[in-house]
């Protein structure tokens, strides 16, 4: 038998129960979150047995711990989302975040499909998703700054809120700044991915159909920027839901404490 000492007494775990406790632990995202830990703290980790013991005996988290834990959790959500979407096919192969042809071009796409010219739209769509993937993989510093500088007014309600409450709070506080900082990267990679050239090819091949298109209203860089952010927030929300389902599985002590307490 394994003997564990606690401040409030003693208890015994059989070998079988210990293995079950170990199996319930899942790894949390790391990566650039380490950078943020230098600013906000909360990056301590512990073994599976220590996590289970701590969760059983910890006091209610203080207001400061709630804020620190929330920041650490959000940084983990963003880290996982960036890693997931910043790889090849991260946007293109995921129906949740795949960037479609802009709404302004949908009728033109239907018309060109009838004359066998739909492939140019497929190339155009692929280039936008490729641009988003390339931009997102370099977005970590932007998100680190956003998380560390974000103001938090009511951490308890956010932590105890809906499955995506933390992500939505982060979005409401940082989306304007993220959009401004991400757009220059998008402008760079859209050119490299051929987005503009594919769009020009669409207009050239559309012939008389292009006369129905208001080209002045279509901001390709703005569209890809917005869709990239939407995809990142959607992926973050999925990570948040996963954490809330099993907060004791987090490897960060402070994240486990605050989300485990409010579960």
One Martini backbone bead per residue (centre of mass of N, CA, C, O) as a GRO file, in nm:
protein
  263
    1UNK     BB    1   0.100   0.034   0.014
    2UNK     BB    2   0.010   0.379   0.002
    3UNK     BB    3   0.132   0.658   0.192
    4UNK     BB    4  -0.051   0.959   0.278
    5UNK     BB    5   0.012   1.286   0.389
    6UNK     BB    6  -0.197   1.518   0.568
    7UNK     BB    7  -0.301   1.790   0.740
    8UNK     BB    8  -0.597   1.628   0.817
    9UNK     BB    9  -0.441   1.344   0.780
   10UNK     BB   10  -0.505   1.003   0.674
   11UNK     BB   11  -0.451   0.794   0.378
   12UNK     BB   12  -0.538   0.514   0.162
   13UNK     BB   13  -0.397   0.367  -0.136
   14UNK     BB   14  -0.435   0.159  -0.367
   15UNK     BB   15  -0.288   0.056  -0.646
   16UNK     BB   16  -0.544   0.072  -0.825
   17UNK     BB   17  -0.635   0.359  -0.749
   18UNK     BB   18  -0.375   0.499  -0.840
   19UNK     BB   19  -0.403   0.428  -1.142
   20UNK     BB   20  -0.668   0.580  -1.182
   21UNK     BB   21  -0.563   0.858  -1.107
   22UNK     BB   22  -0.353   0.869  -1.333
   23UNK     BB   23  -0.557   0.833  -1.579
   24UNK     BB   24  -0.704   1.124  -1.524
   25UNK     BB   25  -0.454   1.252  -1.640
   26UNK     BB   26  -0.387   1.538  -1.841
   27UNK     BB   27  -0.228   1.723  -2.073
   28UNK     BB   28  -0.113   2.037  -2.108
   29UNK     BB   29  -0.034   2.315  -2.246
   30UNK     BB   30   0.250   2.496  -2.348
   31UNK     BB   31   0.505   2.670  -2.456
   32UNK     BB   32   0.458   3.012  -2.462
   33UNK     BB   33   0.351   3.022  -2.168
   34UNK     BB   34   0.626   3.063  -2.029
   35UNK     BB   35   0.646   3.362  -2.087
   36UNK     BB   36   0.396   3.445  -1.916
   37UNK     BB   37   0.491   3.337  -1.635
   38UNK     BB   38   0.697   3.574  -1.592
   39UNK     BB   39   0.455   3.780  -1.550
   40UNK     BB   40   0.216   3.600  -1.373
   41UNK     BB   41   0.262   3.321  -1.322
   42UNK     BB   42   0.154   2.979  -1.264
   43UNK     BB   43   0.376   2.738  -1.377
   44UNK     BB   44   0.343   2.520  -1.184
   45UNK     BB   45   0.427   2.182  -1.130
   46UNK     BB   46   0.313   1.834  -1.090
   47UNK     BB   47   0.234   1.551  -0.988
   48UNK     BB   48  -0.026   1.342  -0.981
   49UNK     BB   49  -0.038   1.296  -0.673
   50UNK     BB   50  -0.013   1.597  -0.592
   51UNK     BB   51  -0.269   1.694  -0.737
   52UNK     BB   52  -0.474   1.524  -0.580
   53UNK     BB   53  -0.399   1.622  -0.297
   54UNK     BB   54  -0.437   1.929  -0.342
   55UNK     BB   55  -0.739   1.921  -0.428
   56UNK     BB   56  -0.837   1.799  -0.144
   57UNK     BB   57  -0.692   2.056   0.047
   58UNK     BB   58  -0.757   2.318  -0.070
   59UNK     BB   59  -0.825   2.632  -0.067
   60UNK     BB   60  -0.971   2.894  -0.147
   61UNK     BB   61  -0.926   3.107  -0.386
   62UNK     BB   62  -0.806   3.392  -0.442
   63UNK     BB   63  -0.829   3.665  -0.630
   64UNK     BB   64  -0.540   3.646  -0.737
   65UNK     BB   65  -0.553   3.347  -0.818
   66UNK     BB   66  -0.781   3.374  -1.018
   67UNK     BB   67  -0.636   3.563  -1.215
   68UNK     BB   68  -0.384   3.390  -1.264
   69UNK     BB   69  -0.534   3.133  -1.359
   70UNK     BB   70  -0.681   3.262  -1.597
   71UNK     BB   71  -0.436   3.350  -1.759
   72UNK     BB   72  -0.305   3.071  -1.780
   73UNK     BB   73  -0.539   2.937  -1.929
   74UNK     BB   74  -0.556   3.123  -2.177
   75UNK     BB   75  -0.269   3.068  -2.272
   76UNK     BB   76  -0.325   2.767  -2.324
   77UNK     BB   77  -0.543   2.796  -2.536
   78UNK     BB   78  -0.372   2.962  -2.739
   79UNK     BB   79  -0.141   2.768  -2.775
   80UNK     BB   80  -0.308   2.532  -2.890
   81UNK     BB   81  -0.433   2.688  -3.129
   82UNK     BB   82  -0.171   2.768  -3.273
   83UNK     BB   83  -0.060   2.482  -3.315
   84UNK     BB   84  -0.306   2.372  -3.473
   85UNK     BB   85  -0.336   2.615  -3.702
   86UNK     BB   86  -0.011   2.653  -3.781
   87UNK     BB   87  -0.038   2.415  -3.956
   88UNK     BB   88  -0.067   2.214  -4.202
   89UNK     BB   89  -0.417   2.226  -4.240
   90UNK     BB   90  -0.544   2.377  -3.993
   91UNK     BB   91  -0.772   2.508  -4.170
   92UNK     BB   92  -0.842   2.338  -4.430
   93UNK     BB   93  -0.905   2.054  -4.244
   94UNK     BB   94  -1.119   2.236  -4.072
   95UNK     BB   95  -1.454   2.297  -4.053
   96UNK     BB   96  -1.458   2.507  -3.816
   97UNK     BB   97  -1.217   2.713  -3.973
   98UNK     BB   98  -1.260   2.725  -4.256
   99UNK     BB   99  -1.206   2.935  -4.529
  100UNK     BB  100  -1.417   3.089  -4.727
  101UNK     BB  101  -1.563   3.230  -4.962
  102UNK     BB  102  -1.673   3.518  -4.999
  103UNK     BB  103  -1.990   3.630  -5.015
  104UNK     BB  104  -1.948   3.823  -5.268
  105UNK     BB  105  -1.856   3.543  -5.447
  106UNK     BB  106  -2.081   3.322  -5.457
  107UNK     BB  107  -2.237   3.390  -5.719
  108UNK     BB  108  -1.990   3.373  -5.903
  109UNK     BB  109  -1.922   3.081  -5.842
  110UNK     BB  110  -2.183   2.960  -5.953
  111UNK     BB  111  -2.155   3.071  -6.242
  112UNK     BB  112  -1.868   2.939  -6.305
  113UNK     BB  113  -1.950   2.644  -6.259
  114UNK     BB  114  -2.136   2.632  -6.522
  115UNK     BB  115  -1.843   2.683  -6.698
  116UNK     BB  116  -1.594   2.528  -6.556
  117UNK     BB  117  -1.455   2.756  -6.317
  118UNK     BB  118  -1.415   2.647  -6.010
  119UNK     BB  119  -1.107   2.596  -5.958
  120UNK     BB  120  -1.020   2.891  -5.896
  121UNK     BB  121  -1.167   2.890  -5.619
  122UNK     BB  122  -1.008   2.664  -5.487
  123UNK     BB  123  -0.738   2.813  -5.497
  124UNK     BB  124  -0.826   3.061  -5.340
  125UNK     BB  125  -0.910   2.919  -5.078
  126UNK     BB  126  -0.638   2.780  -5.021
  127UNK     BB  127  -0.473   3.045  -4.994
  128UNK     BB  128  -0.617   3.159  -4.745
  129UNK     BB  129  -0.554   2.921  -4.552
  130UNK     BB  130  -0.248   2.936  -4.581
  131UNK     BB  131  -0.218   3.223  -4.473
  132UNK     BB  132  -0.334   3.170  -4.192
  133UNK     BB  133  -0.127   2.959  -4.103
  134UNK     BB  134   0.126   3.145  -4.133
  135UNK     BB  135   0.030   3.369  -3.935
  136UNK     BB  136  -0.036   3.208  -3.672
  137UNK     BB  137   0.251   3.082  -3.609
  138UNK     BB  138   0.344   3.408  -3.544
  139UNK     BB  139   0.129   3.501  -3.296
  140UNK     BB  140   0.228   3.461  -3.002
  141UNK     BB  141   0.328   3.748  -2.904
  142UNK     BB  142   0.051   3.880  -2.932
  143UNK     BB  143  -0.090   3.699  -2.715
  144UNK     BB  144   0.091   3.748  -2.477
  145UNK     BB  145   0.029   4.050  -2.451
  146UNK     BB  146  -0.279   4.028  -2.426
  147UNK     BB  147  -0.289   3.859  -2.166
  148UNK     BB  148  -0.100   4.036  -1.976
  149UNK     BB  149  -0.282   4.319  -2.042
  150UNK     BB  150  -0.539   4.220  -1.940
  151UNK     BB  151  -0.833   4.300  -1.799
  152UNK     BB  152  -0.977   4.201  -1.473
  153UNK     BB  153  -1.294   4.215  -1.293
  154UNK     BB  154  -1.431   3.890  -1.282
  155UNK     BB  155  -1.309   3.591  -1.233
  156UNK     BB  156  -1.525   3.415  -1.094
  157UNK     BB  157  -1.746   3.434  -1.319
  158UNK     BB  158  -1.570   3.317  -1.543
  159UNK     BB  159  -1.487   3.046  -1.414
  160UNK     BB  160  -1.811   2.989  -1.341
  161UNK     BB  161  -1.900   2.968  -1.626
  162UNK     BB  162  -1.908   2.895  -1.924
  163UNK     BB  163  -1.730   2.702  -2.149
  164UNK     BB  164  -1.650   3.010  -2.300
  165UNK     BB  165  -1.597   3.254  -2.105
  166UNK     BB  166  -1.290   3.315  -2.129
  167UNK     BB  167  -1.276   3.351  -2.434
  168UNK     BB  168  -1.490   3.580  -2.456
  169UNK     BB  169  -1.343   3.777  -2.276
  170UNK     BB  170  -1.085   3.793  -2.439
  171UNK     BB  171  -1.222   3.889  -2.697
  172UNK     BB  172  -1.353   4.156  -2.583
  173UNK     BB  173  -1.058   4.279  -2.490
  174UNK     BB  174  -0.861   4.200  -2.774
  175UNK     BB  175  -0.958   4.202  -3.078
  176UNK     BB  176  -0.870   4.481  -3.179
  177UNK     BB  177  -0.566   4.450  -3.123
  178UNK     BB  178  -0.523   4.186  -3.279
  179UNK     BB  179  -0.611   4.289  -3.553
  180UNK     BB  180  -0.391   4.510  -3.585
  181UNK     BB  181  -0.141   4.305  -3.543
  182UNK     BB  182  -0.219   4.080  -3.762
  183UNK     BB  183  -0.252   4.215  -4.040
  184UNK     BB  184   0.046   4.251  -4.137
  185UNK     BB  185   0.088   3.945  -4.158
  186UNK     BB  186  -0.133   3.893  -4.363
  187UNK     BB  187  -0.028   4.077  -4.591
  188UNK     BB  188   0.228   3.909  -4.632
  189UNK     BB  189   0.101   3.610  -4.678
  190UNK     BB  190  -0.096   3.662  -4.913
  191UNK     BB  191   0.123   3.709  -5.121
  192UNK     BB  192   0.274   3.436  -5.084
  193UNK     BB  193  -0.002   3.259  -5.139
  194UNK     BB  194  -0.173   3.410  -5.384
  195UNK     BB  195  -0.445   3.556  -5.337
  196UNK     BB  196  -0.446   3.795  -5.538
  197UNK     BB  197  -0.389   3.633  -5.798
  198UNK     BB  198  -0.643   3.454  -5.779
  199UNK     BB  199  -0.844   3.684  -5.788
  200UNK     BB  200  -0.759   3.794  -6.062
  201UNK     BB  201  -0.828   3.533  -6.211
  202UNK     BB  202  -1.126   3.545  -6.159
  203UNK     BB  203  -1.186   3.811  -6.302
  204UNK     BB  204  -1.074   3.729  -6.580
  205UNK     BB  205  -1.265   3.465  -6.613
  206UNK     BB  206  -1.552   3.600  -6.573
  207UNK     BB  207  -1.594   3.843  -6.734
  208UNK     BB  208  -1.911   3.958  -6.740
  209UNK     BB  209  -1.958   3.865  -6.441
  210UNK     BB  210  -1.774   4.091  -6.305
  211UNK     BB  211  -1.989   4.327  -6.324
  212UNK     BB  212  -2.135   4.210  -6.047
  213UNK     BB  213  -1.874   4.309  -5.904
  214UNK     BB  214  -1.766   4.474  -5.604
  215UNK     BB  215  -1.437   4.534  -5.570
  216UNK     BB  216  -1.424   4.774  -5.352
  217UNK     BB  217  -1.555   4.590  -5.101
  218UNK     BB  218  -1.299   4.396  -5.112
  219UNK     BB  219  -1.110   4.285  -4.826
  220UNK     BB  220  -0.888   4.045  -4.807
  221UNK     BB  221  -0.715   4.100  -4.557
  222UNK     BB  222  -0.954   4.148  -4.367
  223UNK     BB  223  -1.088   3.873  -4.405
  224UNK     BB  224  -0.853   3.689  -4.313
  225UNK     BB  225  -0.819   3.813  -4.038
  226UNK     BB  226  -1.103   3.754  -3.926
  227UNK     BB  227  -1.102   3.445  -3.977
  228UNK     BB  228  -0.854   3.382  -3.806
  229UNK     BB  229  -0.970   3.478  -3.536
  230UNK     BB  230  -1.218   3.299  -3.532
  231UNK     BB  231  -1.055   3.035  -3.530
  232UNK     BB  232  -0.897   3.082  -3.268
  233UNK     BB  233  -1.144   3.112  -3.080
  234UNK     BB  234  -1.268   2.836  -3.141
  235UNK     BB  235  -1.024   2.669  -3.042
  236UNK     BB  236  -1.017   2.783  -2.755
  237UNK     BB  237  -1.300   2.686  -2.670
  238UNK     BB  238  -1.230   2.386  -2.685
  239UNK     BB  239  -1.008   2.393  -2.468
  240UNK     BB  240  -1.185   2.497  -2.240
  241UNK     BB  241  -1.388   2.265  -2.233
  242UNK     BB  242  -1.177   2.051  -2.161
  243UNK     BB  243  -1.090   2.168  -1.890
  244UNK     BB  244  -1.371   2.180  -1.749
  245UNK     BB  245  -1.413   1.866  -1.758
  246UNK     BB  246  -1.083   1.846  -1.637
  247UNK     BB  247  -0.912   2.027  -1.414
  248UNK     BB  248  -0.722   1.803  -1.272
  249UNK     BB  249  -0.544   1.769  -1.549
  250UNK     BB  250  -0.382   1.998  -1.493
  251UNK     BB  251  -0.036   2.098  -1.453
  252UNK     BB  252  -0.123   2.358  -1.330
  253UNK     BB  253  -0.180   2.451  -1.017
  254UNK     BB  254  -0.355   2.714  -1.052
  255UNK     BB  255  -0.557   2.606  -1.256
  256UNK     BB  256  -0.659   2.367  -1.091
  257UNK     BB  257  -0.756   2.523  -0.846
  258UNK     BB  258  -0.967   2.725  -0.972
  259UNK     BB  259  -1.129   2.521  -1.157
  260UNK     BB  260  -1.179   2.303  -0.939
  261UNK     BB  261  -1.340   2.480  -0.735
  262UNK     BB  262  -1.574   2.577  -0.958
  263UNK     BB  263  -1.697   2.291  -1.058
   0.00000   0.00000   0.00000
